Amino acid sequence: MTGHKKIKIILSSTCCLILLTGLLLMEISSAFIDRQKQLLLFGKSQQSRVSDAEVEQYRSAVRFQAEQNGIGDYVDLCMAIMMQESGGKSRDVFQCSESLGLPVNSLDTTTSIAQGVKVIATRLAEAGVSNPEDLVNIKTALQGYNFGGAYIRYAMSKDGHWTQAN
């Protein structure tokens, strides 16, 4: 295989990864924005529901971990990430085994929720998210959840936050 062919394959793979990551961000952001609109319309006392019962069954465990990690106002964001990552159909519901250096899908559900919420809390802090309406920085945190914390440092040094270009 020639050097040019290798470069084309690498560029093609990178473009696919960027496209998939962009789609993931749009899906999670859309679910979170929809939830924020519901809160504005119906107030915070309205019990929120993710449409998929397989994800919704974990709400109390996610809420507990979110409160333990200081992100109690971001339960719906956590639920949206779980919905996108696994739809609640895997033991490793947050798909976060790799964040501990473990093989893919090797965490049990309880550990996945604890680790997933901890990583989300870390990424929100790293991205400088100030509140649940801070969607610019939430997008940066979501990309960091997907790519790893190094992305956040890169985005902050390049554009100050997530952009389609970076």
Phi and psi in radians as a Rosetta constraint file:
Dihedral C 1 N 2 CA 2 C 2 CIRCULARHARMONIC -1.328 0.35
Dihedral N 2 CA 2 C 2 N 3 CIRCULARHARMONIC 2.853 0.35
Dihedral C 2 N 3 CA 3 C 3 CIRCULARHARMONIC -1.077 0.35
Dihedral N 3 CA 3 C 3 N 4 CIRCULARHARMONIC -0.681 0.35
Dihedral C 3 N 4 CA 4 C 4 CIRCULARHARMONIC -1.133 0.35
Dihedral N 4 CA 4 C 4 N 5 CIRCULARHARMONIC -0.676 0.35
Dihedral C 4 N 5 CA 5 C 5 CIRCULARHARMONIC -1.153 0.35
Dihedral N 5 CA 5 C 5 N 6 CIRCULARHARMONIC -0.717 0.35
Dihedral C 5 N 6 CA 6 C 6 CIRCULARHARMONIC -1.076 0.35
Dihedral N 6 CA 6 C 6 N 7 CIRCULARHARMONIC -0.753 0.35
Dihedral C 6 N 7 CA 7 C 7 CIRCULARHARMONIC -1.109 0.35
Dihedral N 7 CA 7 C 7 N 8 CIRCULARHARMONIC -0.739 0.35
Dihedral C 7 N 8 CA 8 C 8 CIRCULARHARMONIC -1.059 0.35
Dihedral N 8 CA 8 C 8 N 9 CIRCULARHARMONIC -0.744 0.35
Dihedral C 8 N 9 CA 9 C 9 CIRCULARHARMONIC -1.131 0.35
Dihedral N 9 CA 9 C 9 N 10 CIRCULARHARMONIC -0.770 0.35
Dihedral C 9 N 10 CA 10 C 10 CIRCULARHARMONIC -1.095 0.35
Dihedral N 10 CA 10 C 10 N 11 CIRCULARHARMONIC -0.805 0.35
Dihedral C 10 N 11 CA 11 C 11 CIRCULARHARMONIC -1.097 0.35
Dihedral N 11 CA 11 C 11 N 12 CIRCULARHARMONIC -0.709 0.35
Dihedral C 11 N 12 CA 12 C 12 CIRCULARHARMONIC -1.112 0.35
Dihedral N 12 CA 12 C 12 N 13 CIRCULARHARMONIC -0.769 0.35
Dihedral C 12 N 13 CA 13 C 13 CIRCULARHARMONIC -1.110 0.35
Dihedral N 13 CA 13 C 13 N 14 CIRCULARHARMONIC -0.728 0.35
Dihedral C 13 N 14 CA 14 C 14 CIRCULARHARMONIC -1.116 0.35
Dihedral N 14 CA 14 C 14 N 15 CIRCULARHARMONIC -0.751 0.35
Dihedral C 14 N 15 CA 15 C 15 CIRCULARHARMONIC -1.068 0.35
Dihedral N 15 CA 15 C 15 N 16 CIRCULARHARMONIC -0.742 0.35
Dihedral C 15 N 16 CA 16 C 16 CIRCULARHARMONIC -1.078 0.35
Dihedral N 16 CA 16 C 16 N 17 CIRCULARHARMONIC -0.760 0.35
Dihedral C 16 N 17 CA 17 C 17 CIRCULARHARMONIC -1.100 0.35
Dihedral N 17 CA 17 C 17 N 18 CIRCULARHARMONIC -0.743 0.35
Dihedral C 17 N 18 CA 18 C 18 CIRCULARHARMONIC -1.112 0.35
Dihedral N 18 CA 18 C 18 N 19 CIRCULARHARMONIC -0.759 0.35
Dihedral C 18 N 19 CA 19 C 19 CIRCULARHARMONIC -1.080 0.35
Dihedral N 19 CA 19 C 19 N 20 CIRCULARHARMONIC -0.810 0.35
Dihedral C 19 N 20 CA 20 C 20 CIRCULARHARMONIC -1.101 0.35
Dihedral N 20 CA 20 C 20 N 21 CIRCULARHARMONIC -0.699 0.35
Dihedral C 20 N 21 CA 21 C 21 CIRCULARHARMONIC -1.130 0.35
Dihedral N 21 CA 21 C 21 N 22 CIRCULARHARMONIC -0.730 0.35
Dihedral C 21 N 22 CA 22 C 22 CIRCULARHARMONIC -1.054 0.35
Dihedral N 22 CA 22 C 22 N 23 CIRCULARHARMONIC -0.737 0.35
Dihedral C 22 N 23 CA 23 C 23 CIRCULARHARMONIC -1.117 0.35
Dihedral N 23 CA 23 C 23 N 24 CIRCULARHARMONIC -0.721 0.35
Dihedral C 23 N 24 CA 24 C 24 CIRCULARHARMONIC -1.052 0.35
Dihedral N 24 CA 24 C 24 N 25 CIRCULARHARMONIC -0.798 0.35
Dihedral C 24 N 25 CA 25 C 25 CIRCULARHARMONIC -1.068 0.35
Dihedral N 25 CA 25 C 25 N 26 CIRCULARHARMONIC -0.739 0.35
Dihedral C 25 N 26 CA 26 C 26 CIRCULARHARMONIC -1.111 0.35
Dihedral N 26 CA 26 C 26 N 27 CIRCULARHARMONIC -0.726 0.35
Dihedral C 26 N 27 CA 27 C 27 CIRCULARHARMONIC -1.130 0.35
Dihedral N 27 CA 27 C 27 N 28 CIRCULARHARMONIC -0.840 0.35
Dihedral C 27 N 28 CA 28 C 28 CIRCULARHARMONIC -1.155 0.35
Dihedral N 28 CA 28 C 28 N 29 CIRCULARHARMONIC -0.792 0.35
Dihedral C 28 N 29 CA 29 C 29 CIRCULARHARMONIC -1.058 0.35
Dihedral N 29 CA 29 C 29 N 30 CIRCULARHARMONIC -0.720 0.35
Dihedral C 29 N 30 CA 30 C 30 CIRCULARHARMONIC -1.090 0.35
Dihedral N 30 CA 30 C 30 N 31 CIRCULARHARMONIC -0.792 0.35
Dihedral C 30 N 31 CA 31 C 31 CIRCULARHARMONIC -1.104 0.35
Dihedral N 31 CA 31 C 31 N 32 CIRCULARHARMONIC -0.701 0.35
Dihedral C 31 N 32 CA 32 C 32 CIRCULARHARMONIC -1.217 0.35
Dihedral N 32 CA 32 C 32 N 33 CIRCULARHARMONIC -0.741 0.35
Dihedral C 32 N 33 CA 33 C 33 CIRCULARHARMONIC -1.089 0.35
Dihedral N 33 CA 33 C 33 N 34 CIRCULARHARMONIC -0.739 0.35
Dihedral C 33 N 34 CA 34 C 34 CIRCULARHARMONIC -1.028 0.35
Dihedral N 34 CA 34 C 34 N 35 CIRCULARHARMONIC -0.717 0.35
Dihedral C 34 N 35 CA 35 C 35 CIRCULARHARMONIC -1.155 0.35
Dihedral N 35 CA 35 C 35 N 36 CIRCULARHARMONIC -0.701 0.35
Dihedral C 35 N 36 CA 36 C 36 CIRCULARHARMONIC -1.107 0.35
Dihedral N 36 CA 36 C 36 N 37 CIRCULARHARMONIC -0.663 0.35
Dihedral C 36 N 37 CA 37 C 37 CIRCULARHARMONIC -1.117 0.35
Dihedral N 37 CA 37 C 37 N 38 CIRCULARHARMONIC -0.712 0.35
Dihedral C 37 N 38 CA 38 C 38 CIRCULARHARMONIC -1.059 0.35
Dihedral N 38 CA 38 C 38 N 39 CIRCULARHARMONIC -0.740 0.35
Dihedral C 38 N 39 CA 39 C 39 CIRCULARHARMONIC -1.099 0.35
Dihedral N 39 CA 39 C 39 N 40 CIRCULARHARMONIC -0.697 0.35
Dihedral C 39 N 40 CA 40 C 40 CIRCULARHARMONIC -1.147 0.35
Dihedral N 40 CA 40 C 40 N 41 CIRCULARHARMONIC -0.675 0.35
Dihedral C 40 N 41 CA 41 C 41 CIRCULARHARMONIC -1.339 0.35
Dihedral N 41 CA 41 C 41 N 42 CIRCULARHARMONIC -0.719 0.35
Dihedral C 41 N 42 CA 42 C 42 CIRCULARHARMONIC -1.940 0.35
Dihedral N 42 CA 42 C 42 N 43 CIRCULARHARMONIC -0.145 0.35
Dihedral C 42 N 43 CA 43 C 43 CIRCULARHARMONIC 1.501 0.35
Dihedral N 43 CA 43 C 43 N 44 CIRCULARHARMONIC 2.797 0.35
Dihedral C 43 N 44 CA 44 C 44 CIRCULARHARMONIC -1.242 0.35
Dihedral N 44 CA 44 C 44 N 45 CIRCULARHARMONIC -0.253 0.35
Dihedral C 44 N 45 CA 45 C 45 CIRCULARHARMONIC -1.319 0.35
Dihedral N 45 CA 45 C 45 N 46 CIRCULARHARMONIC -0.304 0.35
Dihedral C 45 N 46 CA 46 C 46 CIRCULARHARMONIC -1.112 0.35
Dihedral N 46 CA 46 C 46 N 47 CIRCULARHARMONIC 2.210 0.35
Dihedral C 46 N 47 CA 47 C 47 CIRCULARHARMONIC -1.221 0.35
Dihedral N 47 CA 47 C 47 N 48 CIRCULARHARMONIC 2.150 0.35
Dihedral C 47 N 48 CA 48 C 48 CIRCULARHARMONIC -1.473 0.35
Dihedral N 48 CA 48 C 48 N 49 CIRCULARHARMONIC 2.656 0.35
Dihedral C 48 N 49 CA 49 C 49 CIRCULARHARMONIC -2.422 0.35
Dihedral N 49 CA 49 C 49 N 50 CIRCULARHARMONIC 2.213 0.35
Dihedral C 49 N 50 CA 50 C 50 CIRCULARHARMONIC -1.440 0.35
Dihedral N 50 CA 50 C 50 N 51 CIRCULARHARMONIC 2.437 0.35
Dihedral C 50 N 51 CA 51 C 51 CIRCULARHARMONIC -1.136 0.35
Dihedral N 51 CA 51 C 51 N 52 CIRCULARHARMONIC -0.431 0.35
Dihedral C 51 N 52 CA 52 C 52 CIRCULARHARMONIC -1.625 0.35
Dihedral N 52 CA 52 C 52 N 53 CIRCULARHARMONIC 2.024 0.35
Dihedral C 52 N 53 CA 53 C 53 CIRCULARHARMONIC -1.059 0.35
Dihedral N 53 CA 53 C 53 N 54 CIRCULARHARMONIC -0.501 0.35
Dihedral C 53 N 54 CA 54 C 54 CIRCULARHARMONIC -1.172 0.35
Dihedral N 54 CA 54 C 54 N 55 CIRCULARHARMONIC -0.491 0.35
Dihedral C 54 N 55 CA 55 C 55 CIRCULARHARMONIC -1.504 0.35
Dihedral N 55 CA 55 C 55 N 56 CIRCULARHARMONIC -0.780 0.35
Dihedral C 55 N 56 CA 56 C 56 CIRCULARHARMONIC -0.999 0.35
Dihedral N 56 CA 56 C 56 N 57 CIRCULARHARMONIC -0.522 0.35
Dihedral C 56 N 57 CA 57 C 57 CIRCULARHARMONIC -1.061 0.35
Dihedral N 57 CA 57 C 57 N 58 CIRCULARHARMONIC -0.316 0.35
Dihedral C 57 N 58 CA 58 C 58 CIRCULARHARMONIC -1.713 0.35
Dihedral N 58 CA 58 C 58 N 59 CIRCULARHARMONIC 0.063 0.35
Dihedral C 58 N 59 CA 59 C 59 CIRCULARHARMONIC -0.971 0.35
Dihedral N 59 CA 59 C 59 N 60 CIRCULARHARMONIC -0.792 0.35
Dihedral C 59 N 60 CA 60 C 60 CIRCULARHARMONIC -1.160 0.35
Dihedral N 60 CA 60 C 60 N 61 CIRCULARHARMONIC -0.661 0.35
Dihedral C 60 N 61 CA 61 C 61 CIRCULARHARMONIC -1.183 0.35
Dihedral N 61 CA 61 C 61 N 62 CIRCULARHARMONIC -0.694 0.35
Dihedral C 61 N 62 CA 62 C 62 CIRCULARHARMONIC -1.156 0.35
Dihedral N 62 CA 62 C 62 N 63 CIRCULARHARMONIC -0.761 0.35
Dihedral C 62 N 63 CA 63 C 63 CIRCULARHARMONIC -1.045 0.35
Dihedral N 63 CA 63 C 63 N 64 CIRCULARHARMONIC -0.780 0.35
Dihedral C 63 N 64 CA 64 C 64 CIRCULARHARMONIC -1.027 0.35
Dihedral N 64 CA 64 C 64 N 65 CIRCULARHARMONIC -0.859 0.35
Dihedral C 64 N 65 CA 65 C 65 CIRCULARHARMONIC -1.149 0.35
Dihedral N 65 CA 65 C 65 N 66 CIRCULARHARMONIC -0.662 0.35
Dihedral C 65 N 66 CA 66 C 66 CIRCULARHARMONIC -1.079 0.35
Dihedral N 66 CA 66 C 66 N 67 CIRCULARHARMONIC -0.773 0.35
Dihedral C 66 N 67 CA 67 C 67 CIRCULARHARMONIC -1.129 0.35
Dihedral N 67 CA 67 C 67 N 68 CIRCULARHARMONIC -0.694 0.35
Dihedral C 67 N 68 CA 68 C 68 CIRCULARHARMONIC -1.099 0.35
Dihedral N 68 CA 68 C 68 N 69 CIRCULARHARMONIC -0.537 0.35
Dihedral C 68 N 69 CA 69 C 69 CIRCULARHARMONIC -1.715 0.35
Dihedral N 69 CA 69 C 69 N 70 CIRCULARHARMONIC 0.159 0.35
Dihedral C 69 N 70 CA 70 C 70 CIRCULARHARMONIC 1.307 0.35
Dihedral N 70 CA 70 C 70 N 71 CIRCULARHARMONIC 0.370 0.35
Dihedral C 70 N 71 CA 71 C 71 CIRCULARHARMONIC -2.200 0.35
Dihedral N 71 CA 71 C 71 N 72 CIRCULARHARMONIC 0.724 0.35
Dihedral C 71 N 72 CA 72 C 72 CIRCULARHARMONIC -1.005 0.35
Dihedral N 72 CA 72 C 72 N 73 CIRCULARHARMONIC -0.450 0.35
Dihedral C 72 N 73 CA 73 C 73 CIRCULARHARMONIC -1.398 0.35
Dihedral N 73 CA 73 C 73 N 74 CIRCULARHARMONIC -0.030 0.35
Dihedral C 73 N 74 CA 74 C 74 CIRCULARHARMONIC -1.998 0.35
Dihedral N 74 CA 74 C 74 N 75 CIRCULARHARMONIC 0.392 0.35
Dihedral C 74 N 75 CA 75 C 75 CIRCULARHARMONIC -1.029 0.35
Dihedral N 75 CA 75 C 75 N 76 CIRCULARHARMONIC -0.766 0.35
Dihedral C 75 N 76 CA 76 C 76 CIRCULARHARMONIC -1.122 0.35
Dihedral N 76 CA 76 C 76 N 77 CIRCULARHARMONIC -0.626 0.35
Dihedral C 76 N 77 CA 77 C 77 CIRCULARHARMONIC -1.105 0.35
Dihedral N 77 CA 77 C 77 N 78 CIRCULARHARMONIC -0.785 0.35
Dihedral C 77 N 78 CA 78 C 78 CIRCULARHARMONIC -1.044 0.35
Dihedral N 78 CA 78 C 78 N 79 CIRCULARHARMONIC -0.744 0.35
Dihedral C 78 N 79 CA 79 C 79 CIRCULARHARMONIC -1.125 0.35
Dihedral N 79 CA 79 C 79 N 80 CIRCULARHARMONIC -0.680 0.35
Dihedral C 79 N 80 CA 80 C 80 CIRCULARHARMONIC -1.141 0.35
Dihedral N 80 CA 80 C 80 N 81 CIRCULARHARMONIC -0.681 0.35
Dihedral C 80 N 81 CA 81 C 81 CIRCULARHARMONIC -1.120 0.35
Dihedral N 81 CA 81 C 81 N 82 CIRCULARHARMONIC -0.784 0.35
Dihedral C 81 N 82 CA 82 C 82 CIRCULARHARMONIC -1.052 0.35
Dihedral N 82 CA 82 C 82 N 83 CIRCULARHARMONIC -0.747 0.35
Dihedral C 82 N 83 CA 83 C 83 CIRCULARHARMONIC -1.021 0.35
Dihedral N 83 CA 83 C 83 N 84 CIRCULARHARMONIC -0.772 0.35
Dihedral C 83 N 84 CA 84 C 84 CIRCULARHARMONIC -1.240 0.35
Dihedral N 84 CA 84 C 84 N 85 CIRCULARHARMONIC -0.704 0.35
Dihedral C 84 N 85 CA 85 C 85 CIRCULARHARMONIC -1.242 0.35
Dihedral N 85 CA 85 C 85 N 86 CIRCULARHARMONIC -0.758 0.35
Dihedral C 85 N 86 CA 86 C 86 CIRCULARHARMONIC -2.437 0.35
Dihedral N 86 CA 86 C 86 N 87 CIRCULARHARMONIC -0.252 0.35
Dihedral C 86 N 87 CA 87 C 87 CIRCULARHARMONIC 1.122 0.35
Dihedral N 87 CA 87 C 87 N 88 CIRCULARHARMONIC 0.275 0.35
Dihedral C 87 N 88 CA 88 C 88 CIRCULARHARMONIC 1.299 0.35
Dihedral N 88 CA 88 C 88 N 89 CIRCULARHARMONIC 0.221 0.35
Dihedral C 88 N 89 CA 89 C 89 CIRCULARHARMONIC -1.779 0.35
Dihedral N 89 CA 89 C 89 N 90 CIRCULARHARMONIC 0.203 0.35
Dihedral C 89 N 90 CA 90 C 90 CIRCULARHARMONIC -2.301 0.35
Dihedral N 90 CA 90 C 90 N 91 CIRCULARHARMONIC 2.677 0.35
Dihedral C 90 N 91 CA 91 C 91 CIRCULARHARMONIC -1.072 0.35
Dihedral N 91 CA 91 C 91 N 92 CIRCULARHARMONIC -0.731 0.35
Dihedral C 91 N 92 CA 92 C 92 CIRCULARHARMONIC -1.515 0.35
Dihedral N 92 CA 92 C 92 N 93 CIRCULARHARMONIC 1.312 0.35
Dihedral C 92 N 93 CA 93 C 93 CIRCULARHARMONIC -1.069 0.35
Dihedral N 93 CA 93 C 93 N 94 CIRCULARHARMONIC -0.471 0.35
Dihedral C 93 N 94 CA 94 C 94 CIRCULARHARMONIC -1.720 0.35
Dihedral N 94 CA 94 C 94 N 95 CIRCULARHARMONIC 0.034 0.35
Dihedral C 94 N 95 CA 95 C 95 CIRCULARHARMONIC 0.881 0.35
Dihedral N 95 CA 95 C 95 N 96 CIRCULARHARMONIC 0.861 0.35
Dihedral C 95 N 96 CA 96 C 96 CIRCULARHARMONIC -2.105 0.35
Dihedral N 96 CA 96 C 96 N 97 CIRCULARHARMONIC 0.306 0.35
Dihedral C 96 N 97 CA 97 C 97 CIRCULARHARMONIC -0.965 0.35
Dihedral N 97 CA 97 C 97 N 98 CIRCULARHARMONIC -0.711 0.35
Dihedral C 97 N 98 CA 98 C 98 CIRCULARHARMONIC -1.110 0.35
Dihedral N 98 CA 98 C 98 N 99 CIRCULARHARMONIC -0.443 0.35
Dihedral C 98 N 99 CA 99 C 99 CIRCULARHARMONIC -1.163 0.35
Dihedral N 99 CA 99 C 99 N 100 CIRCULARHARMONIC -0.289 0.35
Dihedral C 99 N 100 CA 100 C 100 CIRCULARHARMONIC -1.821 0.35
Dihedral N 100 CA 100 C 100 N 101 CIRCULARHARMONIC 0.143 0.35
Dihedral C 100 N 101 CA 101 C 101 CIRCULARHARMONIC 1.337 0.35
Dihedral N 101 CA 101 C 101 N 102 CIRCULARHARMONIC 0.345 0.35
Dihedral C 101 N 102 CA 102 C 102 CIRCULARHARMONIC -1.749 0.35
Dihedral N 102 CA 102 C 102 N 103 CIRCULARHARMONIC 2.842 0.35
Dihedral C 102 N 103 CA 103 C 103 CIRCULARHARMONIC -1.081 0.35
Dihedral N 103 CA 103 C 103 N 104 CIRCULARHARMONIC 2.716 0.35
Dihedral C 103 N 104 CA 104 C 104 CIRCULARHARMONIC -0.941 0.35
Dihedral N 104 CA 104 C 104 N 105 CIRCULARHARMONIC 2.406 0.35
Dihedral C 104 N 105 CA 105 C 105 CIRCULARHARMONIC 0.989 0.35
Dihedral N 105 CA 105 C 105 N 106 CIRCULARHARMONIC 0.629 0.35
Dihedral C 105 N 106 CA 106 C 106 CIRCULARHARMONIC -1.746 0.35
Dihedral N 106 CA 106 C 106 N 107 CIRCULARHARMONIC -0.043 0.35
Dihedral C 106 N 107 CA 107 C 107 CIRCULARHARMONIC -1.585 0.35
Dihedral N 107 CA 107 C 107 N 108 CIRCULARHARMONIC 2.564 0.35
Dihedral C 107 N 108 CA 108 C 108 CIRCULARHARMONIC -1.352 0.35
Dihedral N 108 CA 108 C 108 N 109 CIRCULARHARMONIC 2.921 0.35
Dihedral C 108 N 109 CA 109 C 109 CIRCULARHARMONIC -1.053 0.35
Dihedral N 109 CA 109 C 109 N 110 CIRCULARHARMONIC -0.786 0.35
Dihedral C 109 N 110 CA 110 C 110 CIRCULARHARMONIC -1.077 0.35
Dihedral N 110 CA 110 C 110 N 111 CIRCULARHARMONIC -0.785 0.35
Dihedral C 110 N 111 CA 111 C 111 CIRCULARHARMONIC -1.199 0.35
Dihedral N 111 CA 111 C 111 N 112 CIRCULARHARMONIC -0.652 0.35
Dihedral C 111 N 112 CA 112 C 112 CIRCULARHARMONIC -1.082 0.35
Dihedral N 112 CA 112 C 112 N 113 CIRCULARHARMONIC -0.749 0.35
Dihedral C 112 N 113 CA 113 C 113 CIRCULARHARMONIC -1.125 0.35
Dihedral N 113 CA 113 C 113 N 114 CIRCULARHARMONIC -0.810 0.35
Dihedral C 113 N 114 CA 114 C 114 CIRCULARHARMONIC -1.068 0.35
Dihedral N 114 CA 114 C 114 N 115 CIRCULARHARMONIC -0.815 0.35
Dihedral C 114 N 115 CA 115 C 115 CIRCULARHARMONIC -1.230 0.35
Dihedral N 115 CA 115 C 115 N 116 CIRCULARHARMONIC -0.762 0.35
Dihedral C 115 N 116 CA 116 C 116 CIRCULARHARMONIC -1.041 0.35
Dihedral N 116 CA 116 C 116 N 117 CIRCULARHARMONIC -0.818 0.35
Dihedral C 116 N 117 CA 117 C 117 CIRCULARHARMONIC -1.170 0.35
Dihedral N 117 CA 117 C 117 N 118 CIRCULARHARMONIC -0.659 0.35
Dihedral C 117 N 118 CA 118 C 118 CIRCULARHARMONIC -1.084 0.35
Dihedral N 118 CA 118 C 118 N 119 CIRCULARHARMONIC -0.756 0.35
Dihedral C 118 N 119 CA 119 C 119 CIRCULARHARMONIC -1.148 0.35
Dihedral N 119 CA 119 C 119 N 120 CIRCULARHARMONIC -0.742 0.35
Dihedral C 119 N 120 CA 120 C 120 CIRCULARHARMONIC -1.036 0.35
Dihedral N 120 CA 120 C 120 N 121 CIRCULARHARMONIC -0.803 0.35
Dihedral C 120 N 121 CA 121 C 121 CIRCULARHARMONIC -1.042 0.35
Dihedral N 121 CA 121 C 121 N 122 CIRCULARHARMONIC -0.743 0.35
Dihedral C 121 N 122 CA 122 C 122 CIRCULARHARMONIC -1.104 0.35
Dihedral N 122 CA 122 C 122 N 123 CIRCULARHARMONIC -0.794 0.35
Dihedral C 122 N 123 CA 123 C 123 CIRCULARHARMONIC -1.158 0.35
Dihedral N 123 CA 123 C 123 N 124 CIRCULARHARMONIC -0.663 0.35
Dihedral C 123 N 124 CA 124 C 124 CIRCULARHARMONIC -1.066 0.35
Dihedral N 124 CA 124 C 124 N 125 CIRCULARHARMONIC -0.751 0.35
Dihedral C 124 N 125 CA 125 C 125 CIRCULARHARMONIC -1.163 0.35
Dihedral N 125 CA 125 C 125 N 126 CIRCULARHARMONIC -0.802 0.35
Dihedral C 125 N 126 CA 126 C 126 CIRCULARHARMONIC -1.049 0.35
Dihedral N 126 CA 126 C 126 N 127 CIRCULARHARMONIC -0.625 0.35
Dihedral C 126 N 127 CA 127 C 127 CIRCULARHARMONIC -1.445 0.35
Dihedral N 127 CA 127 C 127 N 128 CIRCULARHARMONIC -0.082 0.35
Dihedral C 127 N 128 CA 128 C 128 CIRCULARHARMONIC 1.280 0.35
Dihedral N 128 CA 128 C 128 N 129 CIRCULARHARMONIC 0.519 0.35
Dihedral C 128 N 129 CA 129 C 129 CIRCULARHARMONIC -1.142 0.35
Dihedral N 129 CA 129 C 129 N 130 CIRCULARHARMONIC 2.223 0.35
Dihedral C 129 N 130 CA 130 C 130 CIRCULARHARMONIC -1.698 0.35
Dihedral N 130 CA 130 C 130 N 131 CIRCULARHARMONIC -0.475 0.35
Dihedral C 130 N 131 CA 131 C 131 CIRCULARHARMONIC -2.925 0.35
Dihedral N 131 CA 131 C 131 N 132 CIRCULARHARMONIC 2.953 0.35
Dihedral C 131 N 132 CA 132 C 132 CIRCULARHARMONIC -1.091 0.35
Dihedral N 132 CA 132 C 132 N 133 CIRCULARHARMONIC -0.239 0.35
Dihedral C 132 N 133 CA 133 C 133 CIRCULARHARMONIC -1.630 0.35
Dihedral N 133 CA 133 C 133 N 134 CIRCULARHARMONIC -0.056 0.35
Dihedral C 133 N 134 CA 134 C 134 CIRCULARHARMONIC -1.391 0.35
Dihedral N 134 CA 134 C 134 N 135 CIRCULARHARMONIC 1.191 0.35
Dihedral C 134 N 135 CA 135 C 135 CIRCULARHARMONIC -1.178 0.35
Dihedral N 135 CA 135 C 135 N 136 CIRCULARHARMONIC -0.498 0.35
Dihedral C 135 N 136 CA 136 C 136 CIRCULARHARMONIC -1.053 0.35
Dihedral N 136 CA 136 C 136 N 137 CIRCULARHARMONIC -0.872 0.35
Dihedral C 136 N 137 CA 137 C 137 CIRCULARHARMONIC -1.356 0.35
Dihedral N 137 CA 137 C 137 N 138 CIRCULARHARMONIC -0.465 0.35
Dihedral C 137 N 138 CA 138 C 138 CIRCULARHARMONIC -1.115 0.35
Dihedral N 138 CA 138 C 138 N 139 CIRCULARHARMONIC -0.689 0.35
Dihedral C 138 N 139 CA 139 C 139 CIRCULARHARMONIC -1.043 0.35
Dihedral N 139 CA 139 C 139 N 140 CIRCULARHARMONIC -0.702 0.35
Dihedral C 139 N 140 CA 140 C 140 CIRCULARHARMONIC -1.116 0.35
Dihedral N 140 CA 140 C 140 N 141 CIRCULARHARMONIC -0.757 0.35
Dihedral C 140 N 141 CA 141 C 141 CIRCULARHARMONIC -1.113 0.35
Dihedral N 141 CA 141 C 141 N 142 CIRCULARHARMONIC -0.703 0.35
Dihedral C 141 N 142 CA 142 C 142 CIRCULARHARMONIC -1.111 0.35
Dihedral N 142 CA 142 C 142 N 143 CIRCULARHARMONIC -0.738 0.35
Dihedral C 142 N 143 CA 143 C 143 CIRCULARHARMONIC -1.111 0.35
Dihedral N 143 CA 143 C 143 N 144 CIRCULARHARMONIC -0.659 0.35
Dihedral C 143 N 144 CA 144 C 144 CIRCULARHARMONIC -1.148 0.35
Dihedral N 144 CA 144 C 144 N 145 CIRCULARHARMONIC -0.596 0.35
Dihedral C 144 N 145 CA 145 C 145 CIRCULARHARMONIC -1.097 0.35
Dihedral N 145 CA 145 C 145 N 146 CIRCULARHARMONIC -0.699 0.35
Dihedral C 145 N 146 CA 146 C 146 CIRCULARHARMONIC -1.374 0.35
Dihedral N 146 CA 146 C 146 N 147 CIRCULARHARMONIC -0.768 0.35
Dihedral C 146 N 147 CA 147 C 147 CIRCULARHARMONIC -1.649 0.35
Dihedral N 147 CA 147 C 147 N 148 CIRCULARHARMONIC -0.387 0.35
Dihedral C 147 N 148 CA 148 C 148 CIRCULARHARMONIC 1.917 0.35
Dihedral N 148 CA 148 C 148 N 149 CIRCULARHARMONIC 2.805 0.35
Dihedral C 148 N 149 CA 149 C 149 CIRCULARHARMONIC -1.050 0.35
Dihedral N 149 CA 149 C 149 N 150 CIRCULARHARMONIC -0.459 0.35
Dihedral C 149 N 150 CA 150 C 150 CIRCULARHARMONIC -1.072 0.35
Dihedral N 150 CA 150 C 150 N 151 CIRCULARHARMONIC -0.539 0.35
Dihedral C 150 N 151 CA 151 C 151 CIRCULARHARMONIC -1.058 0.35
Dihedral N 151 CA 151 C 151 N 152 CIRCULARHARMONIC -0.732 0.35
Dihedral C 151 N 152 CA 152 C 152 CIRCULARHARMONIC -1.064 0.35
Dihedral N 152 CA 152 C 152 N 153 CIRCULARHARMONIC -0.795 0.35
Dihedral C 152 N 153 CA 153 C 153 CIRCULARHARMONIC -1.060 0.35
Dihedral N 153 CA 153 C 153 N 154 CIRCULARHARMONIC -0.722 0.35
Dihedral C 153 N 154 CA 154 C 154 CIRCULARHARMONIC -1.082 0.35
Dihedral N 154 CA 154 C 154 N 155 CIRCULARHARMONIC -0.880 0.35
Dihedral C 154 N 155 CA 155 C 155 CIRCULARHARMONIC -1.075 0.35
Dihedral N 155 CA 155 C 155 N 156 CIRCULARHARMONIC -0.740 0.35
Dihedral C 155 N 156 CA 156 C 156 CIRCULARHARMONIC -1.117 0.35
Dihedral N 156 CA 156 C 156 N 157 CIRCULARHARMONIC -0.689 0.35
Dihedral C 156 N 157 CA 157 C 157 CIRCULARHARMONIC -1.325 0.35
Dihedral N 157 CA 157 C 157 N 158 CIRCULARHARMONIC -0.492 0.35
Dihedral C 157 N 158 CA 158 C 158 CIRCULARHARMONIC -1.516 0.35
Dihedral N 158 CA 158 C 158 N 159 CIRCULARHARMONIC -1.008 0.35
Dihedral C 158 N 159 CA 159 C 159 CIRCULARHARMONIC -2.155 0.35
Dihedral N 159 CA 159 C 159 N 160 CIRCULARHARMONIC -0.099 0.35
Dihedral C 159 N 160 CA 160 C 160 CIRCULARHARMONIC 1.579 0.35
Dihedral N 160 CA 160 C 160 N 161 CIRCULARHARMONIC -0.197 0.35
Dihedral C 160 N 161 CA 161 C 161 CIRCULARHARMONIC -3.057 0.35
Dihedral N 161 CA 161 C 161 N 162 CIRCULARHARMONIC 3.125 0.35
Dihedral C 161 N 162 CA 162 C 162 CIRCULARHARMONIC -1.112 0.35
Dihedral N 162 CA 162 C 162 N 163 CIRCULARHARMONIC 2.378 0.35
Dihedral C 162 N 163 CA 163 C 163 CIRCULARHARMONIC -2.408 0.35
Dihedral N 163 CA 163 C 163 N 164 CIRCULARHARMONIC 2.789 0.35
Dihedral C 163 N 164 CA 164 C 164 CIRCULARHARMONIC -1.049 0.35
Dihedral N 164 CA 164 C 164 N 165 CIRCULARHARMONIC -0.614 0.35
Dihedral C 164 N 165 CA 165 C 165 CIRCULARHARMONIC -1.166 0.35
Dihedral N 165 CA 165 C 165 N 166 CIRCULARHARMONIC -0.642 0.35
